[in-house]
Amino acid sequence: MSEGSLIFGHHAVRAMVARSASRVIEVLLVDERQDKRMNETRQLVEQAGLPVKRLGRKDLNHLLPDASHQGVAARLRVPRQWNEPELPDLVAGAGPRPLVLILDGVQDPHNLGACMRTADAVGACAVVVPKDRAASLTPAARKVASGAAETVPLIRVTNLSRTMLLLKELGLTLVGADEHGPAMYHQTDLSGPLALVMGAEGRGLRRLTSERCDVLVRLPMEGIVESLNVSVALGVMAYEAVRQRSL
């Protein structure tokens, strides 16, 4: 994300102001909107002492074409960039039971944003994605993430298979989601150091990624559809891990 890039929508902007106000260059508010929600956002921004720029809806539409911006956006400074060599330190710093999420070729920015949001909610120490053929944190992804893109390290790796081997060396069990997995997800031990591995929309896990997993698990599917959306499946599995860790 380059200097001056934008996030948009009330929730995403409020989350950024609350968590990382120092990264906000300015907040853009559409003049025509004076409803309760807009007033609450404006008040939060003013309390944080951040610059506010007022503009017309057409101007914001021009900056964010085809985006449901709700009349509010924020221009951000370049965030902290996480690099592949930092992954071991992130895992080591996450305590005795680190949780890493691996997304194998998820290309839809909305799905990436939803997965980042889940990662934040379940306390994942990192989300790992391949550098090639995978979504990046576009403004749309950041909006769906609702601030989680600013709190969870996203690490893009050159060789996903090699990174999975590294995580095994660090003591994590790699559990992959596969519709033909021999084990049910809730009958699998997810309580220890763990990496959940999710495949791309439609095709699922690639062959080598699947082979690198220690366990392949499936979610019950009782209807006519063959699989769940990747962000939904991740949420189901991640919260099963949370449940097991709370016992």
N, C-alpha and C positions, 0 to 999 in steps of 0.2 A: 504494500500500500504506500503510495507516494505522499509527500508533504501536501497537506491541503485536501486530502481525500475526505469523503463524506459518509456519515451514517445518517439514518433518517428514521422517523417514526417516534412517537412520544416515549414508548417504553425503552427503546434503545438509547435515545438521547438522555433520558433521566438516569438510566443505569450508568452511563458513562460519566455524567456529572457527579453522581453519588460516589462512584468507585475511583475514577481517574480524572478528576477535574483538571489536573495539570496538563493533560493531553489535549484539552479542548482549546482550539484557537479562537473560535467564535461560534455562536449559535445563530442559526438563520430561522426567523419566524415570519410566516405569512401575515401581512397586515390585515387581510380580510377576515381572518378567523379570530373571534373574541369569545369563544365558548369557554365553559368551565375547565375543560381539560387543557386548553391552550393557556388559560390564565394560571393554572397550577404549574404547568411546565415553565412558563415565564417566571413565576415567582421563585421556583427552585433555582433557575439559572441566575437570577438576580441575587439571590441569597449567597450563591457561590462566588459572586463577584466576577462573572464571566462576561465578555463582550457580547452584545446582542446586535444583530443586523436585521433590520426589517426590510422585507421585499414583497413584491406582488406574487400571486400564485403562478402567473405565467413565467416569471423569472425562475422560481424554484422548479417548475416543470421543465424548464430548459436545462437546469443543472442536473436534474434527476429524471430524465425521460422514462416513461413507462413504470415509474416507481410509485407505490402508494405511500407517499411521504407524510400524509396527515398534516401538512402545513408546517412541519418542523424538521430541521436537520442540524447537524453539527459538523464543522470542519475540524479535522484532527491532525495533530502532529504524528510523525512516523512512530509506530509503536515499537516496543522491544521486540527484536527479531531473535527467535530461538534457532539454534543450529544443531545439526545432527550430533556432534560430539558432546553436547550438553545433556543428552538423554540419560546417561548413567547417573549424573549428579541429580537430575530431577527424580529418578527412581529412588536413589539413596536417601534423598531428603523427604520422601513421602511416608516414612515410617516403616513398620514391619510388614505391612500388607499393602504395598503400592498397587494402584489400578491404572493401567494404560489401555487406551482404546486405539485400535488399529482399523483404519478404513482403507480397504483395498480397491482403489479406483472409483470411489464415489464421485460422480461428475456433476451432479445437480447441486448448485450453490445453496438452494433451499434445504436440501437434505444435509449438507455439510453444516449449515447454520443450526439446524435442529439437533444434530449430533453434538455440536459444541455446547449447546444449551444443556443437553443431558450430561455431558462430561462435567460441566460445572456443578450440576445438581448432585451428582453422586461422588464428587470429590476426586475425580481422575487427576493424576499428576501430569498427564500429557495425552495429546491426540497425535497419532502418527499417520501420515499419508505419503504415498509416493509422489515424487516430483512430476512425473509424467502421467498424463491421462487421468487427472484428478482435479476436482474443483478447488478454487482458491477462495480466500476470504474477500469476496466482492461486497459492495454495499448491501446488496440483497441478502447475502449470507450473514452479514453482521446484524442486519435488522432481525432476521429470524433468530439469531443467537441471543438477542436481547441482553447484550453486554457480556456474555460468556466468552466471546472472541477476544475480549480484553483481559480475561482472568485465567484462561486455560492455555498453556503453551501448545501451539500447533507446530509440529516438526515435520518438515518435508524431507524425505530421505531419498537418496539416489538408488539404493538397492533394498527393497522391502524385505526380501528373503534374508539378506545378511543382517538386517536390523532385528528380525524375529529371532535369529540365532543368538544375537547379542542379548536380547531380553531373556532368553532361556538361560544364558550364562549368568545373568544377574539374579536368577532364582525365580523368575515368573513362569507360571503355567499358561500356555497359550491355548485358549478355548475358542474355536471357530464356529460360526453359525452356518449350518448347511442343511438344506431341506431333507437330505438323505442321511444325516448324521445318525449314528447308531444309538446315541444316548439322548434322553430328554434333558432339556436345559435345567429343569428344576430338580433333577435327580443326579446332578453333577456337582462336585465340590467346587464352589466358587469363592470359598472363604479365605483363601490364602493369597499370596502375591500373584497377581493375575493380569493377563492381557486378553481382552475380548477382541476378536477378529471378525470384522463384518465385511461382506462382499459388496460389489457394485450393484446398482439397480439392474435387475433383470438377470444378469449372468451369474451373479453370486461370486464366490471365491475363485480366483484363478488356481490352476492345478498346483503350482509350486507353493503358493500361499497355503492352500489346503494341506499339502504334505508337511509343511513346517509346523502345523498345529499339533499340540499334544493330544487334544480331544476335539472331536466334531460333535456338535449337539444340534438338535432340531427343536423347533417350537411346534406345538400341536396346531394343525390346520384342519378345521372341521367343515369349512365351506368349499366353494368352487375355485377360489383363487389359490394360486400355487405358493405364493410367498407374501410376506408383509413388506411394507415400505422399510427401507434400511434403518431409518431413524426410529421407527416404531419398534422394530425388532431389537435394536440396540437398547432402547428404553426398558423393554421387558427383561432382557438379560442383565442389564446393569443393575436394575432394582432387585433382581433375584440375588445378585451378589451382595447388595446392601443388606437385604433381609438376612442372608446367611451370616454376614459379619456381625449382625446385631444379636445373634442368638447367644 
